[in-house]
Amino acid sequence: MHIHLFQQLSKLEQASKHRRKTAGFRGFAEGLLLTLALAAGAKYLAMLPLLGVMGQLVLAILLGIILRAAAGVPERAAPGIQFSAKKLLRAGIILLGLRLNITDIIQAGPKVLAIAVIHIVFTLITVYLLGRAMNIDRRLGILTACGTAICGAAAVAAVAPQIKADDNEIAVSAATVAVLGTIFTLAYIAAYPLLGLSEAGYGLFAGATLHEVAHVLAASAPIGQQAADLAVIVKLTRVALLAPVALGLGVWENRRLRKQSAAEHRKDSQNSYAENTPRSFPVPWFIGGFLVMSGVNTLGFLPDKLTADLLVLAYLLLAMAMAGLGLGIDLTTFWRLGRKPFAAGLAGSIMLSLLGYVLIHVMGLK
């Protein structure tokens, strides 16, 4: 009798485990499909004239935030949403390297590289210092600075793991930079007749100062093909600098943590310095993948059609990741965290535009 009872309990336990496992898989799939649906919706919305300026990644974040505010997010879907926000994000960044052709950047000349480097260094320092002056959280300030300086949401996503940023900080920074880029894109198109720049000069100006690749294309395409081509080359030169910036921030963060651990050790002799000090360099494997894919594209290993398809996949994965981030943040948090970064990013973007305009004239590229 006892044996029979034990067997029955064992069967019930196994059935319970099976139900939990099945429910877990269904929840994971539900979360994954939810981010896919939002990413697909963002892609189609980005085809509309006005919304196209914002781009698929921005719209995916906004759709996620709106859906959470309007209908909520099932708790069972959290694993799939987190998978999109974390794992698919890195896969998308790796594939994004296929946008880069190092040969085109080299052929653009040293002046283009100089403009890109000057703008990135200036913007990183300016936006970060403005953030500190406004008492913005250090990580939020760094993410906003990187997004403004390099390539918008993709830069925010690539740098975030290096500085241990949380999902709220990533989503707020990406959305802040995206909204700023949209505002400046519209302003650039309206101001073009007043800038006194040639089509080529305007393309250089837009590529050097606007935030997202989508913003650069939206601002330069209406002006002409030459403007669009030069704008993309300059912009991708900035994108190419994402890897060294992310690596540099990783080294900086590692050293900061070491100093912090050493200070804590001095305050409390019972704590072990070896336990509190990071021993390994935080290797950003996905940045390595980004560079490898850039090399693959530069050497022409893949057919053009396959490269184009993989880039579509890259943006789909990134959009799913942005949707996942959007689903993880509520409007109250966004409003609380986003006001000061927006102000810092706005001031930094204005100064970046002014610097870009001056450099175009000083270097005789107008």
DOGUTOR-188283 format. One line per field, with one value per residue: residue number from 1; x, y negated, z negated of N, C-alpha, C in turn; residue in one letter. Coordinates in steps of 0.02 Angstrom, whole numbers, plus 50000, padded with zeros to 5 digits. Example, Ala and Ser with C-alpha at 12.3 -4.5 7.8 and 13.67 -1.06 7.14 Angstrom:
# residues 2
resi: (1/2)
n.px: (50660/50642)
n.py: (50284/50112)
n.pz: (49610/49646)
ca.px: (50615/50684)
ca.py: (50225/50053)
ca.pz: (49610/49643)
c.px: (50660/50645)
c.py: (50165/49998)
c.pz: (49610/49606)
resn: (a/s)
***
This chain:
# residues 366
resi: (1/2/3/4/5/6/7/8/9/10/11/12/13/14/15/16/17/18/19/20/21/22/23/24/25/26/27/28/29/30/31/32/33/34/35/36/37/38/39/40/41/42/43/44/45/46/47/48/49/50/51/52/53/54/55/56/57/58/59/60/61/62/63/64/65/66/67/68/69/70/71/72/73/74/75/76/77/78/79/80/81/82/83/84/85/86/87/88/89/90/91/92/93/94/95/96/97/98/99/100/101/102/103/104/105/106/107/108/109/110/111/112/113/114/115/116/117/118/119/120/121/122/123/124/125/126/127/128/129/130/131/132/133/134/135/136/137/138/139/140/141/142/143/144/145/146/147/148/149/150/151/152/153/154/155/156/157/158/159/160/161/162/163/164/165/166/167/168/169/170/171/172/173/174/175/176/177/178/179/180/181/182/183/184/185/186/187/188/189/190/191/192/193/194/195/196/197/198/199/200/201/202/203/204/205/206/207/208/209/210/211/212/213/214/215/216/217/218/219/220/221/222/223/224/225/226/227/228/229/230/231/232/233/234/235/236/237/238/239/240/241/242/243/244/245/246/247/248/249/250/251/252/253/254/255/256/257/258/259/260/261/262/263/264/265/266/267/268/269/270/271/272/273/274/275/276/277/278/279/280/281/282/283/284/285/286/287/288/289/290/291/292/293/294/295/296/297/298/299/300/301/302/303/304/305/306/307/308/309/310/311/312/313/314/315/316/317/318/319/320/321/322/323/324/325/326/327/328/329/330/331/332/333/334/335/336/337/338/339/340/341/342/343/344/345/346/347/348/349/350/351/352/353/354/355/356/357/358/359/360/361/362/363/364/365/366)
n.px: (50041/50095/50196/50122/50059/50169/50212/50105/50114/50238/50208/50117/50200/50291/50202/50165/50287/50304/50196/50233/50351/50302/50216/50312/50385/50286/50260/50385/50390/50279/50321/50430/50367/50286/50376/50424/50310/50290/50408/50391/50277/50330/50418/50333/50264/50368/50378/50290/50267/50291/50321/50428/50545/50580/50619/50638/50688/50668/50529/50493/50532/50445/50319/50323/50326/50203/50112/50132/50087/49954/49893/49964/50087/50097/50156/50208/50265/50385/50518/50539/50533/50643/50743/50741/50777/50906/50988/50954/50983/51124/51155/51099/51181/51304/51276/51252/51373/51394/51356/51464/51597/51759/51847/51778/51770/51905/51937/51864/51941/52061/52006/51870/51875/51938/51841/51739/51802/51832/51704/51644/51725/51710/51570/51546/51616/51556/51414/51417/51477/51382/51277/51326/51333/51199/51162/51132/51116/51267/51285/51173/51202/51318/51270/51177/51266/51346/51251/51210/51331/51379/51296/51157/51024/51083/51216/51194/51144/51255/51353/51299/51313/51446/51455/51372/51235/51059/50897/50800/50880/50941/50830/50774/50882/50902/50777/50773/50883/50839/50720/50773/50857/50761/50695/50800/50827/50714/50729/50850/50817/50724/50805/50901/50902/50948/51074/51183/51263/51339/51271/51353/51424/51320/51282/51396/51389/51265/51288/51390/51336/51205/51101/51050/51071/50957/50907/51004/50991/50858/50868/50958/50926/50814/50881/50973/51062/51202/51220/51159/51241/51369/51334/51299/51423/51503/51429/51438/51573/51577/51503/51594/51684/51625/51666/51802/51767/51676/51763/51857/51776/51746/51871/51891/51783/51815/51934/51882/51798/51893/51965/51861/51835/51957/51952/51843/51896/51997/51918/51851/51926/51893/51839/51881/52002/52031/51913/51825/51876/51872/51940/51955/51964/51828/51775/51701/51618/51524/51554/51674/51623/51550/51656/51717/51615/51614/51738/51713/51618/51693/51793/51717/51660/51531/51384/51303/51162/51137/51202/51123/51002/51039/51063/50936/50884/50965/50919/50790/50810/50870/50763/50670/50737/50735/50598/50576/50645/50565/50447/50481/50481/50393/50285/50292/50417/50495/50467/50517/50654/50693/50689/50799/50911/50864/50869/51008/51054/50993/51056/51188/51174/51142/51262/51346/51297/51327/51468/51495/51452/51542/51665/51649/51660/51788/51873/51858/51755/51630)
n.py: (50061/49938/49927/49915/49792/49709/49720/49659/49528/49494/49498/49392/49287/49287/49258/49130/49062/49074/48997/48871/48853/48854/48743/48646/48648/48609/48480/48420/48427/48348/48222/48201/48201/48091/47983/47997/47969/47835/47780/47807/47732/47605/47594/47583/47467/47378/47360/47264/47092/46983/47051/47124/47052/47073/47206/47388/47446/47351/47337/47466/47470/47372/47428/47539/47478/47411/47519/47587/47489/47477/47605/47690/47819/47993/48091/48217/48207/48148/48214/48238/48107/48050/48127/48079/47945/47958/48068/48072/47943/47933/48019/47949/47835/47890/47934/47810/47760/47790/47681/47601/47552/47554/47509/47410/47312/47281/47232/47116/47020/46930/46816/46838/46942/46872/46775/46859/46918/46804/46754/46861/46873/46743/46737/46846/46805/46680/46704/46797/46722/46620/46697/46739/46616/46590/46681/46810/46986/47080/47189/47174/47051/47081/47173/47092/46998/47079/47128/47009/46967/47070/47183/47182/47284/47409/47390/47361/47484/47566/47517/47524/47654/47645/47551/47598/47561/47547/47610/47507/47392/47413/47413/47285/47201/47239/47206/47069/47016/47052/46978/46848/46854/46864/46741/46654/46700/46660/46523/46499/46527/46426/46315/46320/46236/46119/46139/46124/46220/46335/46475/46586/46539/46524/46657/46711/46637/46679/46817/46815/46764/46803/46925/47066/47195/47203/47074/46999/47043/47004/46866/46830/46891/46821/46712/46748/46872/46870/46804/46897/47011/46968/46931/47054/47121/47043/47059/47198/47206/47150/47251/47356/47322/47362/47483/47462/47362/47430/47529/47447/47390/47506/47539/47425/47434/47553/47518/47419/47494/47572/47477/47434/47552/47566/47454/47486/47596/47541/47471/47571/47694/47826/47867/47951/47903/47971/48035/47932/47864/47848/47972/48005/47941/47858/47932/47883/47984/47975/47857/47893/47985/47896/47825/47929/47962/47843/47852/47963/47911/47808/47880/47944/48073/48121/48136/47993/47991/48081/48016/47900/47959/48011/47894/47842/47938/47910/47783/47820/47905/47814/47726/47809/47824/47692/47676/47767/47702/47588/47645/47670/47554/47428/47285/47192/47214/47187/47050/46999/47032/46983/46843/46756/46818/46794/46655/46635/46705/46631/46504/46544/46595/46480/46408/46498/46492/46358/46363/46455/46383/46277/46345/46400/46286/46237/46339/46330/46397/46363)
n.pz: (50000/49957/50050/50168/50144/50139/50272/50338/50290/50343/50480/50487/50451/50558/50661/50623/50635/50772/50818/50770/50842/50973/50967/50941/51060/51150/51102/51125/51265/51293/51248/51333/51460/51441/51437/51566/51642/51609/51659/51796/51820/51793/51899/52011/51978/51986/52119/52154/52202/52103/51984/52025/52006/51875/51867/51861/51741/51639/51643/51605/51470/51418/51448/51364/51237/51240/51254/51134/51044/51082/51084/51004/50961/50974/50838/50859/50983/50967/50971/51112/51160/51094/51153/51284/51259/51209/51266/51406/51436/51434/51538/51645/51645/51682/51815/51869/51901/52033/52105/52121/52224/52229/52325/52398/52301/52281/52407/52406/52349/52243/52184/52164/52071/51968/51936/51888/51775/51696/51672/51601/51485/51432/51410/51323/51208/51181/51166/51063/50958/50945/50901/50776/50713/50701/50609/50655/50656/50664/50756/50839/50894/50967/51062/51133/51185/51268/51359/51420/51476/51561/51629/51597/51537/51558/51516/51381/51340/51363/51278/51151/51080/51044/50944/50850/50854/50816/50874/50876/50884/51008/51097/51075/51113/51248/51305/51277/51351/51477/51496/51491/51604/51704/51695/51731/51859/51934/51915/51983/52117/52141/52122/52221/52343/52288/52238/52321/52381/52495/52588/52563/52451/52358/52344/52280/52162/52106/52090/51997/51881/51847/51758/51767/51895/51972/51956/52021/52154/52177/52168/52269/52393/52458/52508/52606/52708/52696/52575/52490/52506/52459/52330/52272/52277/52191/52075/52054/52029/51903/51840/51852/51755/51642/51584/51529/51435/51350/51301/51235/51136/51065/51010/50931/50841/50778/50710/50626/50544/50481/50407/50324/50254/50187/50105/50024/49962/49884/49793/49728/49654/49647/49763/49911/50025/50140/50165/50195/50302/50475/50578/50709/50875/50946/51078/51224/51312/51413/51476/51533/51624/51704/51765/51835/51928/51997/52060/52140/52229/52288/52355/52446/52437/52435/52539/52611/52601/52497/52393/52384/52344/52219/52150/52142/52057/51947/51905/51874/51764/51676/51663/51600/51481/51434/51421/51318/51215/51206/51161/51033/50958/50871/50896/50793/50734/50846/50866/50747/50753/50877/50904/50868/50937/51067/51075/51059/51171/51272/51260/51285/51415/51488/51474/51538/51670/51702/51691/51794/51907/51906/51922/52050/52129/52089/52132/52265/52334/52372)
ca.px: (50000/50140/50231/50074/50050/50231/50211/50056/50143/50291/50177/50089/50256/50316/50152/50170/50348/50291/50152/50273/50397/50262/50194/50370/50401/50234/50271/50443/50369/50233/50361/50469/50321/50262/50428/50427/50252/50302/50461/50361/50234/50373/50446/50282/50251/50426/50370/50247/50308/50311/50351/50491/50601/50598/50654/50608/50710/50634/50458/50486/50533/50384/50264/50329/50306/50131/50075/50135/50045/49883/49865/50006/50126/50090/50217/50234/50301/50448/50579/50547/50547/50712/50786/50745/50811/50976/51024/50944/51016/51194/51156/51086/51240/51354/51257/51254/51440/51392/51345/51528/51648/51817/51877/51742/51788/51974/51936/51832/51995/52075/51964/51808/51891/51952/51777/51705/51836/51823/51634/51630/51759/51678/51502/51551/51637/51508/51350/51430/51487/51317/51239/51351/51313/51127/51153/51106/51153/51327/51274/51124/51238/51364/51230/51151/51322/51366/51198/51213/51395/51400/51245/51092/51003/51132/51272/51170/51139/51322/51393/51266/51343/51512/51450/51323/51173/50999/50851/50770/50929/50950/50770/50768/50934/50889/50719/50792/50925/50799/50676/50816/50878/50703/50685/50854/50819/50664/50758/50901/50784/50694/50857/50949/50910/50979/51140/51236/51307/51326/51240/51404/51438/51264/51286/51448/51363/51213/51318/51435/51304/51141/51110/51039/51079/50893/50902/51049/50959/50797/50885/50999/50895/50776/50925/51002/51099/51269/51214/51144/51300/51421/51308/51304/51494/51525/51394/51467/51638/51562/51483/51654/51718/51588/51705/51853/51735/51651/51821/51884/51731/51755/51933/51879/51738/51852/51979/51841/51777/51952/51978/51807/51846/52014/51929/51801/51940/52031/51870/51830/51980/51866/51822/51938/52013/52029/51843/51789/51909/51864/52004/51957/51942/51761/51782/51637/51622/51481/51591/51720/51583/51536/51716/51726/51567/51638/51791/51681/51588/51747/51828/51670/51650/51460/51350/51268/51093/51138/51220/51063/50953/51064/51054/50864/50879/50998/50874/50733/50832/50878/50696/50641/50770/50709/50529/50583/50662/50506/50398/50505/50482/50329/50289/50312/50490/50523/50462/50561/50724/50709/50688/50866/50951/50840/50896/51079/51062/50974/51110/51245/51159/51148/51333/51373/51278/51367/51537/51497/51445/51606/51717/51638/51688/51860/51909/51845/51713/51561)
ca.py: (50000/49881/49924/49889/49721/49675/49718/49609/49462/49483/49481/49325/49239/49284/49222/49059/49036/49069/48939/48810/48847/48835/48674/48603/48643/48568/48411/48397/48418/48291/48161/48194/48182/48023/47936/48003/47933/47763/47762/47806/47672/47545/47591/47557/47397/47339/47347/47206/47032/46946/47096/47150/47014/47101/47269/47448/47459/47304/47354/47528/47451/47335/47476/47579/47436/47398/47581/47600/47440/47485/47672/47730/47874/48053/48109/48279/48191/48113/48246/48225/48036/48040/48158/48031/47885/47972/48111/48050/47878/47944/48049/47894/47791/47926/47930/47740/47748/47798/47616/47566/47571/47515/47479/47347/47263/47259/47192/47051/46973/46915/46762/46868/46977/46821/46747/46909/46925/46742/46750/46911/46853/46682/46752/46889/46764/46626/46730/46827/46669/46588/46743/46736/46551/46594/46735/46870/47047/47086/47235/47144/46998/47112/47201/47037/46969/47125/47129/46946/46959/47122/47208/47189/47341/47464/47374/47369/47556/47596/47492/47539/47708/47626/47511/47632/47522/47588/47604/47441/47343/47424/47392/47212/47170/47252/47166/46998/47000/47060/46920/46791/46861/46850/46668/46622/46718/46614/46456/46496/46522/46359/46263/46329/46178/46063/46157/46103/46277/46373/46540/46628/46512/46540/46729/46719/46607/46722/46881/46804/46736/46834/46978/47134/47204/47186/47001/46974/47057/46964/46795/46818/46916/46770/46660/46774/46934/46856/46789/46959/47055/46941/46933/47123/47137/47010/47091/47264/47194/47144/47317/47396/47303/47389/47536/47435/47326/47480/47559/47398/47385/47567/47531/47373/47461/47603/47482/47386/47545/47592/47424/47435/47610/47551/47406/47523/47640/47500/47453/47630/47742/47893/47884/47973/47864/48017/48052/47873/47834/47886/47998/48015/47886/47873/47937/47877/48031/47956/47806/47931/48010/47838/47811/47985/47954/47786/47879/48007/47868/47772/47927/47968/48145/48139/48103/47931/48007/48112/47963/47858/47997/48016/47829/47839/47979/47873/47731/47853/47927/47754/47699/47853/47807/47627/47689/47798/47649/47545/47681/47673/47489/47394/47214/47155/47220/47152/46978/46982/47037/46957/46770/46727/46840/46760/46587/46639/46725/46575/46454/46574/46600/46412/46392/46542/46464/46298/46384/46485/46329/46240/46388/46406/46225/46232/46389/46316/46450/46340)
ca.pz: (50000/49953/50115/50216/50129/50161/50346/50358/50275/50392/50544/50480/50452/50627/50702/50604/50666/50844/50830/50760/50898/51032/50957/50948/51131/51182/51082/51161/51335/51294/51242/51395/51513/51428/51461/51639/51669/51601/51706/51863/51822/51798/51967/52056/51960/52009/52191/52161/52213/52044/51935/52052/51979/51810/51876/51833/51673/51594/51641/51567/51399/51402/51449/51304/51180/51246/51240/51061/51009/51100/51071/50959/50990/50933/50803/50888/51044/50950/50997/51183/51169/51073/51204/51339/51237/51194/51314/51475/51442/51452/51605/51691/51649/51722/51886/51891/51929/52106/52137/52128/52272/52207/52385/52413/52250/52295/52468/52393/52334/52172/52157/52141/52009/51918/51915/51848/51711/51658/51651/51550/51423/51406/51386/51264/51150/51168/51140/50998/50908/50935/50859/50707/50686/50687/50560/50687/50640/50705/50812/50884/50930/51016/51117/51173/51221/51322/51410/51457/51511/51608/51676/51567/51496/51564/51472/51312/51328/51363/51222/51088/51040/51021/50884/50807/50852/50812/50930/50875/50909/51080/51133/51070/51153/51319/51326/51274/51409/51538/51503/51508/51673/51747/51694/51768/51930/51962/51914/52035/52182/52146/52122/52275/52387/52252/52213/52367/52395/52556/52575/52531/52384/52315/52329/52229/52101/52078/52069/51941/51822/51828/51710/51795/51967/52002/51957/52074/52218/52184/52177/52328/52455/52494/52537/52667/52701/52671/52503/52454/52507/52414/52262/52247/52267/52129/52019/52042/51998/51832/51817/51847/51693/51585/51552/51483/51379/51303/51268/51189/51078/51026/50971/50882/50790/50740/50665/50576/50496/50442/50358/50276/50211/50144/50054/49977/49924/49833/49742/49690/49662/49648/49832/49950/50086/50197/50180/50218/50360/50537/50601/50782/50918/50973/51151/51258/51368/51469/51514/51575/51680/51745/51805/51882/51983/52038/52102/52190/52280/52323/52400/52496/52432/52443/52595/52592/52583/52431/52346/52375/52304/52151/52119/52124/51996/51892/51880/51843/51698/51634/51648/51549/51417/51412/51398/51253/51167/51197/51120/50965/50926/50869/50913/50734/50730/50904/50854/50691/50772/50943/50915/50865/50995/51127/51073/51072/51240/51315/51259/51319/51487/51516/51479/51590/51735/51712/51704/51861/51956/51906/51951/52122/52158/52075/52173/52336/52362/52380)
c.px: (50043/50177/50185/50063/50110/50232/50162/50082/50198/50263/50148/50144/50284/50267/50154/50231/50338/50247/50190/50321/50361/50239/50251/50389/50351/50243/50330/50426/50323/50272/50401/50425/50294/50312/50434/50370/50263/50356/50434/50315/50273/50402/50396/50264/50307/50422/50326/50289/50333/50347/50417/50552/50625/50635/50622/50626/50674/50561/50446/50487/50467/50323/50264/50305/50230/50090/50075/50088/49971/49854/49905/50041/50118/50157/50250/50276/50370/50511/50591/50563/50620/50761/50795/50788/50886/51011/51017/50977/51088/51201/51145/51146/51295/51338/51260/51323/51443/51377/51411/51570/51708/51849/51844/51761/51859/51975/51905/51883/52003/52031/51899/51820/51903/51888/51740/51735/51824/51752/51618/51662/51725/51610/51503/51567/51583/51444/51361/51439/51422/51274/51261/51331/51239/51110/51118/51148/51209/51315/51225/51157/51284/51325/51203/51206/51343/51314/51198/51275/51405/51343/51180/51081/51053/51192/51254/51170/51208/51362/51364/51297/51411/51510/51397/51258/51113/50951/50818/50817/50940/50891/50763/50819/50921/50831/50735/50831/50885/50752/50715/50837/50822/50691/50737/50851/50770/50691/50809/50869/50755/50747/50905/50957/50947/51051/51197/51286/51288/51293/51290/51418/51382/51265/51338/51423/51312/51243/51361/51399/51238/51152/51106/51055/51014/50884/50944/51019/50899/50814/50921/50966/50854/50819/50956/51044/51169/51269/51202/51205/51353/51398/51315/51377/51519/51493/51424/51538/51630/51542/51545/51692/51681/51629/51759/51823/51710/51708/51850/51842/51736/51817/51923/51835/51773/51898/51940/51819/51834/51967/51924/51816/51904/51994/51887/51843/51976/51983/51850/51881/51956/51847/51886/51944/52007/51958/51807/51816/51898/51932/52010/51934/51875/51762/51713/51635/51580/51512/51643/51684/51565/51595/51729/51678/51585/51693/51763/51651/51641/51782/51782/51658/51578/51431/51311/51197/51090/51155/51159/51011/50974/51057/50981/50853/50909/50951/50810/50751/50841/50810/50661/50672/50744/50636/50530/50600/50603/50454/50418/50505/50412/50338/50311/50388/50523/50523/50511/50635/50743/50714/50758/50911/50929/50869/50971/51093/51045/51029/51171/51235/51164/51221/51367/51357/51318/51439/51543/51494/51511/51660/51711/51669/51764/51900/51896/51804/51642/51538)
c.py: (49937/49871/49894/49814/49681/49668/49664/49538/49445/49464/49410/49272/49231/49246/49148/49026/49026/49009/48874/48798/48824/48762/48625/48593/48599/48494/48380/48381/48357/48225/48148/48170/48111/47971/47938/47964/47857/47739/47758/47746/47609/47538/47561/47485/47352/47324/47287/47142/46998/46991/47125/47115/47044/47167/47327/47458/47414/47323/47419/47514/47419/47382/47519/47541/47425/47460/47596/47553/47454/47552/47713/47786/47935/48074/48171/48265/48161/48147/48233/48153/48021/48071/48111/47972/47897/48008/48087/47983/47888/47975/47995/47849/47824/47920/47859/47722/47755/47732/47582/47596/47525/47479/47412/47293/47236/47214/47123/46998/46957/46861/46790/46904/46927/46790/46795/46915/46864/46738/46800/46892/46793/46697/46796/46848/46714/46652/46762/46774/46631/46632/46741/46670/46550/46650/46796/46929/47058/47131/47207/47089/47026/47139/47146/47005/47013/47127/47066/46942/47008/47143/47225/47251/47398/47452/47383/47443/47589/47577/47514/47597/47690/47587/47537/47591/47570/47572/47535/47389/47351/47396/47316/47177/47178/47209/47092/46977/47004/47001/46858/46794/46845/46775/46633/46640/46671/46543/46447/46487/46453/46305/46267/46268/46120/46077/46135/46158/46308/46439/46586/46604/46528/46614/46743/46694/46653/46788/46874/46786/46768/46901/47048/47135/47185/47110/46972/46984/47013/46891/46781/46839/46864/46718/46684/46836/46923/46842/46853/47005/47032/46944/47003/47142/47107/47044/47159/47260/47186/47212/47362/47382/47328/47440/47507/47397/47376/47514/47511/47391/47448/47564/47481/47398/47512/47570/47447/47434/47568/47540/47424/47494/47598/47504/47441/47569/47602/47482/47512/47685/47814/47915/47903/47933/47909/48034/47993/47844/47876/47909/48001/47952/47903/47874/47933/47921/48009/47899/47839/47960/47955/47823/47867/47978/47895/47810/47924/47966/47832/47817/47958/48042/48166/48104/48042/47945/48036/48060/47918/47894/48002/47949/47817/47879/47944/47821/47761/47875/47868/47724/47743/47837/47741/47634/47720/47748/47605/47578/47684/47607/47458/47319/47171/47155/47181/47076/46957/46982/46997/46882/46740/46752/46807/46690/46587/46658/46669/46522/46481/46579/46532/46394/46435/46515/46401/46315/46413/46432/46290/46281/46395/46345/46221/46279/46380/46369/46428/46342)
c.pz: (50000/50020/50168/50207/50152/50237/50371/50348/50325/50460/50543/50483/50522/50672/50687/50636/50741/50861/50822/50818/50961/51027/50965/51021/51167/51165/51118/51234/51342/51291/51305/51453/51504/51452/51537/51671/51664/51650/51778/51872/51829/51868/52016/52041/51985/52083/52204/52164/52150/51993/51959/52025/51913/51816/51838/51760/51623/51587/51601/51492/51378/51400/51386/51242/51181/51229/51166/51024/51022/51078/51021/50996/50946/50901/50834/50951/51030/50976/51071/51198/51150/51123/51263/51319/51227/51251/51386/51488/51465/51521/51658/51700/51691/51797/51913/51920/52005/52142/52155/52184/52259/52266/52402/52363/52262/52355/52458/52373/52261/52142/52129/52075/51952/51891/51869/51778/51667/51631/51594/51483/51391/51375/51324/51201/51131/51136/51071/50943/50894/50889/50787/50674/50667/50637/50591/50666/50690/50766/50863/50926/50983/51076/51162/51214/51279/51377/51452/51501/51568/51655/51640/51526/51500/51520/51399/51294/51322/51302/51154/51048/51011/50955/50836/50799/50849/50870/50933/50904/50984/51119/51132/51115/51228/51344/51327/51335/51474/51549/51522/51582/51722/51752/51738/51843/51964/51966/51970/52104/52193/52154/52181/52321/52354/52231/52258/52383/52462/52538/52539/52460/52335/52296/52275/52161/52067/52052/52007/51876/51801/51793/51739/51870/52003/52006/52014/52143/52230/52198/52242/52394/52492/52529/52602/52654/52674/52596/52464/52451/52458/52341/52232/52234/52202/52068/52003/52015/51923/51802/51806/51782/51631/51547/51505/51424/51327/51265/51216/51126/51034/50982/50915/50825/50747/50689/50610/50522/50452/50388/50304/50227/50163/50088/50001/49933/49868/49776/49698/49702/49665/49719/49870/50014/50147/50217/50212/50283/50422/50563/50677/50818/50949/51049/51184/51321/51427/51509/51558/51636/51729/51792/51856/51941/52027/52086/52157/52246/52321/52373/52451/52496/52447/52504/52569/52568/52512/52377/52331/52331/52231/52114/52100/52060/51936/51862/51849/51772/51650/51616/51597/51481/51390/51387/51329/51199/51153/51154/51047/50927/50926/50879/50853/50726/50787/50892/50798/50712/50834/50952/50917/50921/51060/51131/51089/51145/51289/51318/51296/51393/51521/51525/51532/51660/51751/51728/51774/51916/51963/51939/52026/52158/52149/52119/52247/52370/52377/52453)
resn: (m/h/i/h/l/f/q/q/l/s/k/l/e/q/a/s/k/h/r/r/k/t/a/g/f/r/g/f/a/e/g/l/l/l/t/l/a/l/a/a/g/a/k/y/l/a/m/l/p/l/l/g/v/m/g/q/l/v/l/a/i/l/l/g/i/i/l/r/a/a/a/g/v/p/e/r/a/a/p/g/i/q/f/s/a/k/k/l/l/r/a/g/i/i/l/l/g/l/r/l/n/i/t/d/i/i/q/a/g/p/k/v/l/a/i/a/v/i/h/i/v/f/t/l/i/t/v/y/l/l/g/r/a/m/n/i/d/r/r/l/g/i/l/t/a/c/g/t/a/i/c/g/a/a/a/v/a/a/v/a/p/q/i/k/a/d/d/n/e/i/a/v/s/a/a/t/v/a/v/l/g/t/i/f/t/l/a/y/i/a/a/y/p/l/l/g/l/s/e/a/g/y/g/l/f/a/g/a/t/l/h/e/v/a/h/v/l/a/a/s/a/p/i/g/q/q/a/a/d/l/a/v/i/v/k/l/t/r/v/a/l/l/a/p/v/a/l/g/l/g/v/w/e/n/r/r/l/r/k/q/s/a/a/e/h/r/k/d/s/q/n/s/y/a/e/n/t/p/r/s/f/p/v/p/w/f/i/g/g/f/l/v/m/s/g/v/n/t/l/g/f/l/p/d/k/l/t/a/d/l/l/v/l/a/y/l/l/l/a/m/a/m/a/g/l/g/l/g/i/d/l/t/t/f/w/r/l/g/r/k/p/f/a/a/g/l/a/g/s/i/m/l/s/l/l/g/y/v/l/i/h/v/m/g/l/k)
***
